[in-house]
Amino acid sequence: MNTPEWLKPGIYGALIGAVFVGTVGFSWGGWVTGGGANKMANAMSRDSVIAALLPVCLDMSRTDSDRIAKLATIRETSTYKQRDAVMSAGWATMPGSETPDRDLAQACVAALDLEAS
């Protein structure tokens, strides 16, 4: 197929423009793919659930009869194992659940540190 000579600059300009707009849109324009949007939505919903369950964890820690001993154990453990200590204390296990939630335990550790200071 023979294209007219006057049409070639327009075709090249359209192709270069499309590549430029796509590159700028995905890098600086905030465009995301469907998979990326799904990942962000899942992370946001997980964060919202943890934020909603955090008061339950703190209430369980306040009403625990062994609160003083368990808090002392949590404070004595190294920083990276405090989450596991909260999980073993049972404060990150929601009513109706059999296993503790790691993300909730981490949020509870942060809130307990803020609460203690």
C-alpha positions as CSV (number, residue, x, y, z in Angstrom):
1,M,0.0,0.0,0.0
2,N,1.3,3.3,-1.0
3,T,0.6,6.1,1.5
4,P,0.8,9.7,0.3
5,E,4.0,11.5,1.3
6,W,2.0,14.3,3.0
7,L,0.3,11.7,5.4
8,K,3.5,10.2,6.8
9,P,4.3,13.0,9.3
10,G,0.8,12.9,10.6
11,I,1.0,9.1,11.2
12,Y,4.4,9.4,12.9
13,G,3.1,12.3,15.0
14,A,0.1,10.3,16.1
15,L,2.2,7.3,17.1
16,I,4.8,9.3,19.0
17,G,2.0,11.3,20.7
18,A,0.2,8.1,21.7
19,V,3.4,6.7,23.2
20,F,4.1,10.0,25.0
21,V,0.5,10.3,26.4
22,G,0.5,6.7,27.6
23,T,3.9,7.1,29.3
24,V,3.1,10.4,31.0
25,G,-0.4,9.1,32.0
26,F,0.8,6.0,33.7
27,S,3.9,7.5,35.3
28,W,2.8,10.9,36.4
29,G,-0.9,11.1,35.5
30,G,-2.1,8.6,38.1
31,W,-3.5,6.1,35.6
32,V,-3.6,2.6,36.9
33,T,-4.4,-0.8,35.4
34,G,-7.4,-2.8,36.6
35,G,-5.1,-5.2,38.5
36,G,-3.4,-2.2,40.2
37,A,-6.7,-0.7,41.2
38,N,-7.8,-4.0,42.6
39,K,-4.7,-4.4,44.7
40,M,-5.1,-0.8,46.1
41,A,-8.8,-1.5,46.9
42,N,-7.9,-4.7,48.7
43,A,-5.2,-2.9,50.7
44,M,-7.5,-0.1,51.6
45,S,-10.3,-2.4,52.7
46,R,-7.9,-4.5,54.8
47,D,-6.6,-1.3,56.5
48,S,-10.2,-0.2,57.2
49,V,-11.1,-3.6,58.7
50,I,-8.0,-3.5,61.0
51,A,-8.9,0.1,62.0
52,A,-12.4,-1.0,62.9
53,L,-11.2,-4.0,64.9
54,L,-8.5,-2.2,66.8
55,P,-10.8,-1.0,69.6
56,V,-11.8,-4.6,70.2
57,C,-8.2,-5.6,70.7
58,L,-7.6,-2.7,73.0
59,D,-10.7,-3.5,75.0
60,M,-9.6,-7.1,75.3
61,S,-6.3,-5.9,76.6
62,R,-8.0,-3.6,79.2
63,T,-10.3,-6.2,80.5
64,D,-7.8,-9.0,80.7
65,S,-7.2,-10.2,84.3
66,D,-3.5,-10.8,83.5
67,R,-3.1,-7.5,81.8
68,I,-0.1,-6.3,83.9
69,A,1.9,-9.5,83.4
70,K,1.1,-9.8,79.7
71,L,2.0,-6.1,79.1
72,A,5.3,-6.7,81.0
73,T,6.0,-9.7,78.8
74,I,5.2,-7.7,75.6
75,R,7.5,-4.8,76.7
76,E,10.3,-7.2,77.6
77,T,10.3,-8.9,74.2
78,S,12.3,-7.5,71.3
79,T,10.5,-5.1,69.0
80,Y,10.2,-7.5,66.1
81,K,8.6,-10.2,68.4
82,Q,6.1,-8.0,70.1
83,R,3.4,-8.8,67.5
84,D,3.8,-12.5,68.3
85,A,3.5,-11.7,72.0
86,V,0.2,-9.9,71.5
87,M,-1.0,-12.8,69.4
88,S,0.0,-15.3,72.1
89,A,-1.7,-13.1,74.7
90,G,-5.0,-13.7,72.8
91,W,-5.8,-10.0,72.2
92,A,-5.6,-10.3,68.5
93,T,-8.0,-13.2,68.2
94,M,-11.4,-11.8,67.4
95,P,-14.5,-13.4,69.0
96,G,-15.7,-16.2,66.7
97,S,-12.3,-16.7,65.3
98,E,-9.8,-19.4,66.2
99,T,-6.6,-17.8,65.0
100,P,-5.1,-14.4,65.8
101,D,-4.7,-11.8,63.0
102,R,-1.1,-10.7,62.4
103,D,-2.0,-7.2,61.1
104,L,-4.4,-6.6,64.0
105,A,-1.7,-7.6,66.4
106,Q,0.7,-5.2,64.8
107,A,-1.8,-2.4,65.0
108,C,-2.5,-3.3,68.6
109,V,1.2,-3.2,69.5
110,A,1.4,0.3,68.1
111,A,-1.7,1.5,69.9
112,L,-0.5,-0.1,73.2
113,D,2.8,1.8,72.9
114,L,0.9,5.0,72.3
115,E,-1.4,4.2,75.2
116,A,1.5,3.4,77.6
117,S,3.4,6.7,76.9
